[in-house]
Amino acid sequence: MMRTLIKKSFIPMAGFLLLAYLGQYIYMVDGQFDWFRACLVFGIPFGITHMLFVIPIGGSVSGSVGLIAVNIILGAVFGCFIAAGVMIRAVVTLVIAPIKCVIMAGK
């Protein structure tokens, strides 16, 4: 039970908090929170596997660079939703694990 709690709750929360602390220099602009940059900071690590790396053959360099930029932005958007899901799962696991321990101890 404790291994599950650490694996599914503490480690994702610690990683998310570390990412938030290190990324604050990127997504804080003039003391203001920039949502697009925050989406990039939190989304790219979680959504890097969902980026669609398609490079057209015979296309121009500017078209390829634009396509790669769109892929990174789409991967970051997908990653933001995945990161939110991971954090929701971590909080739910953190709340439910002690309840399960109490129920198991009562049996």
Beta strands, then each sheet from edge to edge (+ up, - down):
strand 1: 28-29
strand 2: 32-33
sheet 1: 1+ 2-
end
